[in-house]
Amino acid sequence: MSQTPPKPPGGKGTPRDRTRERDALQGRFDRDKPKPAPEPVPDPQTEDGAEPIPEPEGPTEIIETDYTIGQDNIEGRAPFAFDVHNPVFGISAAAVVLFTVVTMLFPAQLQPVFEGLRDGMTANLDWFFMMAGNIFVLLCLALIVLPLGSVRLGGPDATPDFSLTGWFAMLFAAGMGIGLMFYGVSEPLGHFQAALGGVTMEDGIRTDWAPLGGAVDDPEAARRLGMAATIFHWGLHPWAIYAVVALALGLFAYNKGLPLTLRSVFYPIFGERIWGWPGHVVDITAVLATIFGLATSLGLGAEQATAGLNYLFGMSDGNTTKIVLIVLITMVAGASVVLGVEKGVKRLSELNMILAIVLLLFIIVVGPTVAILTGFFSNLGAYAQELIPLSNPFGRTDDNFRHGWTAFYWAWWISWSPFVGMFIARVSRGRTVRQFLIAVLIVPSVISILWMTALGGTAIDETLGGFMGITDAALELKLFEMLGQLPLSAITSFVGIVLVIVFFVTSSDSGSLVIDTIAAGGKVNAPVPQRIFWVSIEGLVAIALMLGGGLAAAQAMAVSTGFPFTMVLLGACYALVKGLQAEKRELK
């Protein structure tokens, strides 16, 4: 199973045909044609503008399989070009379209169903989501310090495809951009106020939303606990979920020569059966989880963008405005998808990173500067102190906090993980496992802490100073109310709206690229119309969920698809370790 040294001739040990393998990895190999004569390696940019998967560089453990990328695909040219995996594309697309139609036809009847589904799953499965999140964090931290961390994605001779700046920008923009804008003010302030109010009981049942035991009538303790709870939801745990998926995908695609799709990760478990129904189920689950995880974020983005436009310009914030906004942003995302990762997603991500840094620095400079800078280290310490109690799913009484916040977040991150994980894998070739995990796990967590400290800490200071506008505002308006108490509020609020919209676009276009790769059987150079199809589907699902129950409906579907995919990820942890052990042996 080794790329080098070459195997002796005869039978299974016949020397590898590198041209055949290269073409298979790039999705251009036709198993019905005779093997082509060796030819020069083509330009890495394919004719339709999408990048192929490069072959491993240096000694890696390429997995021998008779499967070639795209062999189960259905191709056509009329009325538009398509190249889709059978049956992953058909089942996934049919399920999503059927769901969208039914939700749009019966919105009133489905709203209580969605709310009940969300509340029931987060209440009964909170322990499962939380234990799984802990496993992902421990695995990532272990791989950073173990010798397995020296394995390089793409082979020992591979070099990174993107600069550190471009890489970090894409990691952060794809990971949780809209969520940070939506919850950056509301969550820290909400946890602070709940903690300050302390524990309340009715008929022997705890009814407050304070994390852990709260901090009644102690503003400083409530601030520390509120910020620790917020960072807990945006720190190591979500990024560990993303890292596990991304690392597993990168390893099995770039080092082992398998398609860049979720089923490939399970080769150590299922072997050749991953090309059959076990693999189909994994990929279909990944597509559905990604669609509904994205729909939740797109719903948040639409809510906040329309609220901001109403706040600044007096525009209507009703459903009609939200639908128009989703349609316009979907069109922009479609244009970005056509341009591809390098020209579209990367440039938008870098623009977002610049705008986010400008807004963050502005708040630090004109806001409570000293409190923000000292609060960063204080909040980091509070997070470290409360991490284990907040991670423990057993023996706690803060049911509202665990069910309504933590369990939902973990399910949401997990439903996002196929999208974010595959996107991170596509842009992380050439990094060692250790470099990858430090970047993906530690760096974004630190940035999230600074972001929440600046926005949330400023909102808490304004509230303690007597301004109650943030507390009284709707969830999607709290950011703009906070900015309204700072200089140049009209400009910063407009920048905030632009950030939400561009985060919206980057989530939609990078998500559609990932979904298309899975639904095309691992091909990364599938026809452009397919990418447009998935961008459009994402927009339609977001509209359907908004009309059929709003944010509660989106959250319900994120939790519902996150549950089965959690089991998929737990299996991926085992496969990842087995794959890294084989790579490490190969390098000895």
JOMO-V648418 format. One record per residue. N is the residue number from 1. RES is the residue in one small letter. PSI is psi in radians with two decimals (999 if undefined). Layout:
n->[N;N]
res->[RES;RES]
psi->[PSI;PSI]
//
This chain:
n->[1;2;3;4;5;6;7;8;9;10;11;12;13;14;15;16;17;18;19;20;21;22;23;24;25;26;27;28;29;30;31;32;33;34;35;36;37;38;39;40;41;42;43;44;45;46;47;48;49;50;51;52;53;54;55;56;57;58;59;60;61;62;63;64;65;66;67;68;69;70;71;72;73;74;75;76;77;78;79;80;81;82;83;84;85;86;87;88;89;90;91;92;93;94;95;96;97;98;99;100;101;102;103;104;105;106;107;108;109;110;111;112;113;114;115;116;117;118;119;120;121;122;123;124;125;126;127;128;129;130;131;132;133;134;135;136;137;138;139;140;141;142;143;144;145;146;147;148;149;150;151;152;153;154;155;156;157;158;159;160;161;162;163;164;165;166;167;168;169;170;171;172;173;174;175;176;177;178;179;180;181;182;183;184;185;186;187;188;189;190;191;192;193;194;195;196;197;198;199;200;201;202;203;204;205;206;207;208;209;210;211;212;213;214;215;216;217;218;219;220;221;222;223;224;225;226;227;228;229;230;231;232;233;234;235;236;237;238;239;240;241;242;243;244;245;246;247;248;249;250;251;252;253;254;255;256;257;258;259;260;261;262;263;264;265;266;267;268;269;270;271;272;273;274;275;276;277;278;279;280;281;282;283;284;285;286;287;288;289;290;291;292;293;294;295;296;297;298;299;300;301;302;303;304;305;306;307;308;309;310;311;312;313;314;315;316;317;318;319;320;321;322;323;324;325;326;327;328;329;330;331;332;333;334;335;336;337;338;339;340;341;342;343;344;345;346;347;348;349;350;351;352;353;354;355;356;357;358;359;360;361;362;363;364;365;366;367;368;369;370;371;372;373;374;375;376;377;378;379;380;381;382;383;384;385;386;387;388;389;390;391;392;393;394;395;396;397;398;399;400;401;402;403;404;405;406;407;408;409;410;411;412;413;414;415;416;417;418;419;420;421;422;423;424;425;426;427;428;429;430;431;432;433;434;435;436;437;438;439;440;441;442;443;444;445;446;447;448;449;450;451;452;453;454;455;456;457;458;459;460;461;462;463;464;465;466;467;468;469;470;471;472;473;474;475;476;477;478;479;480;481;482;483;484;485;486;487;488;489;490;491;492;493;494;495;496;497;498;499;500;501;502;503;504;505;506;507;508;509;510;511;512;513;514;515;516;517;518;519;520;521;522;523;524;525;526;527;528;529;530;531;532;533;534;535;536;537;538;539;540;541;542;543;544;545;546;547;548;549;550;551;552;553;554;555;556;557;558;559;560;561;562;563;564;565;566;567;568;569;570;571;572;573;574;575;576;577;578;579;580;581;582;583;584;585;586;587;588]
res->[m;s;q;t;p;p;k;p;p;g;g;k;g;t;p;r;d;r;t;r;e;r;d;a;l;q;g;r;f;d;r;d;k;p;k;p;a;p;e;p;v;p;d;p;q;t;e;d;g;a;e;p;i;p;e;p;e;g;p;t;e;i;i;e;t;d;y;t;i;g;q;d;n;i;e;g;r;a;p;f;a;f;d;v;h;n;p;v;f;g;i;s;a;a;a;v;v;l;f;t;v;v;t;m;l;f;p;a;q;l;q;p;v;f;e;g;l;r;d;g;m;t;a;n;l;d;w;f;f;m;m;a;g;n;i;f;v;l;l;c;l;a;l;i;v;l;p;l;g;s;v;r;l;g;g;p;d;a;t;p;d;f;s;l;t;g;w;f;a;m;l;f;a;a;g;m;g;i;g;l;m;f;y;g;v;s;e;p;l;g;h;f;q;a;a;l;g;g;v;t;m;e;d;g;i;r;t;d;w;a;p;l;g;g;a;v;d;d;p;e;a;a;r;r;l;g;m;a;a;t;i;f;h;w;g;l;h;p;w;a;i;y;a;v;v;a;l;a;l;g;l;f;a;y;n;k;g;l;p;l;t;l;r;s;v;f;y;p;i;f;g;e;r;i;w;g;w;p;g;h;v;v;d;i;t;a;v;l;a;t;i;f;g;l;a;t;s;l;g;l;g;a;e;q;a;t;a;g;l;n;y;l;f;g;m;s;d;g;n;t;t;k;i;v;l;i;v;l;i;t;m;v;a;g;a;s;v;v;l;g;v;e;k;g;v;k;r;l;s;e;l;n;m;i;l;a;i;v;l;l;l;f;i;i;v;v;g;p;t;v;a;i;l;t;g;f;f;s;n;l;g;a;y;a;q;e;l;i;p;l;s;n;p;f;g;r;t;d;d;n;f;r;h;g;w;t;a;f;y;w;a;w;w;i;s;w;s;p;f;v;g;m;f;i;a;r;v;s;r;g;r;t;v;r;q;f;l;i;a;v;l;i;v;p;s;v;i;s;i;l;w;m;t;a;l;g;g;t;a;i;d;e;t;l;g;g;f;m;g;i;t;d;a;a;l;e;l;k;l;f;e;m;l;g;q;l;p;l;s;a;i;t;s;f;v;g;i;v;l;v;i;v;f;f;v;t;s;s;d;s;g;s;l;v;i;d;t;i;a;a;g;g;k;v;n;a;p;v;p;q;r;i;f;w;v;s;i;e;g;l;v;a;i;a;l;m;l;g;g;g;l;a;a;a;q;a;m;a;v;s;t;g;f;p;f;t;m;v;l;l;g;a;c;y;a;l;v;k;g;l;q;a;e;k;r;e;l;k]
psi->[0.37;2.56;-0.71;2.58;2.81;2.64;2.69;2.68;2.76;2.18;-2.35;-0.32;0.16;2.39;2.53;2.43;1.72;-0.56;-0.78;-0.77;-0.70;-0.78;-0.67;-0.77;-0.57;0.04;0.37;0.12;2.28;1.96;-0.32;-0.17;2.68;2.74;2.28;2.76;2.63;2.46;2.85;2.59;2.23;2.89;2.42;-0.18;2.06;2.94;-0.40;0.15;-0.02;2.58;2.40;2.91;2.10;2.67;2.76;2.60;2.00;-3.14;2.05;2.90;1.37;2.30;2.19;2.14;2.59;-0.12;2.37;2.48;2.21;0.05;-0.42;0.14;2.72;2.20;2.68;2.92;-0.17;2.41;-0.19;2.82;2.40;2.68;1.57;2.63;2.37;2.10;0.17;-0.85;-0.84;-0.83;-0.78;-0.87;-0.75;-0.74;-0.75;-0.76;-0.77;-0.77;-0.77;-0.80;-0.83;-0.73;-0.67;-0.55;-0.56;1.00;-0.77;-0.70;-0.53;-0.36;-0.89;-0.50;-0.80;-0.78;-0.74;-0.69;-0.81;-0.89;-0.68;-0.74;-0.71;-0.56;-0.65;-0.35;0.25;-0.73;-0.64;-0.84;-0.74;-0.71;-0.70;-0.76;-0.69;-0.69;-0.75;-0.72;-0.83;-0.69;-0.79;-0.77;-0.66;-0.73;-0.47;-0.68;-0.34;2.78;-0.41;-0.33;-0.22;-0.17;2.39;2.31;2.14;-0.04;2.76;-0.37;0.07;2.58;2.61;2.52;-0.38;2.67;2.86;-0.71;-0.87;-0.66;-0.89;-0.70;-0.78;-0.64;-0.84;-0.76;-0.69;-0.54;-0.90;0.62;-0.97;-0.71;-0.72;-0.65;-0.74;-0.75;-0.03;-0.58;-0.80;-0.68;-0.90;-0.75;-0.72;-0.79;-0.67;-0.83;-0.67;-0.73;-0.69;-0.58;-0.35;-2.91;2.31;2.47;2.46;2.09;0.68;0.09;2.33;2.22;-0.12;2.98;0.30;2.45;2.51;-2.19;0.10;-3.01;1.18;2.26;0.45;1.58;-0.70;-0.76;-0.65;-0.66;-0.79;-0.77;-0.70;-0.74;-0.66;-0.73;-0.68;-0.84;-0.59;-0.67;-0.27;0.17;-2.13;-0.72;-0.92;-0.67;-0.46;-0.66;-0.85;-0.74;-0.70;-0.82;-0.83;-0.76;-0.75;-0.78;-0.80;-0.71;-0.87;-0.36;-0.92;-0.45;-0.48;0.00;0.38;2.86;2.62;1.29;2.77;-0.57;-0.52;-0.56;-0.46;0.25;-0.72;-0.36;-0.86;-0.25;-2.42;-0.23;-0.23;-0.33;-0.12;-2.57;-0.61;-0.73;-0.66;-0.77;-0.76;-0.84;-0.69;-0.75;-0.71;-0.75;-0.82;-0.73;-0.74;-0.79;-0.86;-0.50;-0.73;-0.70;-0.63;-0.81;-0.71;-0.60;-0.74;-0.79;-0.75;-0.72;-0.83;-0.68;-0.77;-0.63;-0.71;-0.71;-0.64;-0.72;-0.72;-0.77;-0.02;0.27;2.63;2.42;0.48;-3.10;-0.59;-0.79;-0.71;-0.71;-0.79;-0.74;-0.78;-0.73;-0.81;-0.76;-0.62;-0.67;-0.72;-0.73;-0.66;-0.71;-0.69;-0.67;-0.70;-0.63;-0.43;-3.14;-0.85;-0.80;-0.55;-1.26;-0.77;-0.78;-0.73;-0.68;-0.72;-0.67;-0.77;-0.73;-0.72;-0.83;-0.70;-0.72;-0.73;-0.82;-0.76;-0.84;-0.67;-0.82;-0.70;-0.72;-0.83;-0.24;-2.77;1.37;-0.92;-0.74;-0.64;-0.82;-0.75;-0.57;-0.50;-0.85;-0.63;-0.74;-0.63;-0.74;-0.69;-0.70;-0.81;-0.67;-0.67;-0.01;-0.84;-0.82;-0.69;-0.49;-0.28;2.10;-0.06;2.62;0.41;2.74;-0.10;1.13;-0.76;-0.76;-0.83;-0.73;-0.84;-0.42;-1.20;-0.89;-0.72;-0.80;-0.82;-0.74;-0.66;-0.83;-0.72;-0.69;-0.47;-0.36;-0.59;-0.72;-0.98;-0.72;-0.80;-0.66;-0.77;-0.71;-0.71;-0.46;0.15;0.18;2.44;-0.15;2.54;2.84;-0.71;-0.84;-0.78;-0.88;-0.67;-0.75;-0.85;-0.55;-0.85;-0.89;-0.90;-0.56;-0.76;-0.75;-0.70;-0.71;-0.79;-0.73;-0.87;-0.61;-0.76;-0.93;-0.89;-0.72;-0.69;-0.75;-0.70;-0.74;-0.73;-0.67;-0.77;-0.46;-0.04;-0.10;2.06;0.12;-0.63;-0.76;-0.69;-0.29;2.73;2.79;-0.78;-0.16;-0.15;-0.65;-0.80;-0.56;-0.68;-0.81;-0.50;-0.32;0.02;2.83;2.74;0.71;-0.61;-0.71;-0.83;-0.61;-0.68;-0.73;-0.68;-0.72;-0.76;-0.73;-0.79;-0.77;-0.77;-0.66;-0.69;-0.85;-0.82;-0.62;-0.75;-0.80;-0.74;-0.59;-0.69;-0.62;-0.72;-0.83;-0.72;-0.67;-0.78;-0.82;-0.20;0.30;0.41;-0.05;2.35;0.03;0.70;2.77;2.57;-0.73;-0.53;-0.71;-0.70;-0.68;-0.83;-0.62;-0.78;-0.72;-0.74;-0.78;-0.75;-0.70;-0.74;-0.74;-0.77;-0.77;-0.63;-0.74;-0.49;0.27;0.05;-2.51;-0.60;-0.69;-0.77;-0.74;-0.68;-0.75;-0.58;-0.75;-0.74;-0.71;-0.41;-0.55;-0.96;-0.54;-0.37;-0.73;-0.63;-0.76;-0.61;-0.67;-0.61;-0.54;-0.81;-0.81;-0.65;-0.80;-0.75;-0.73;-0.70;-0.66;-0.70;-0.70;-0.73;-0.69;-0.64;-0.52;-0.17;999]
//
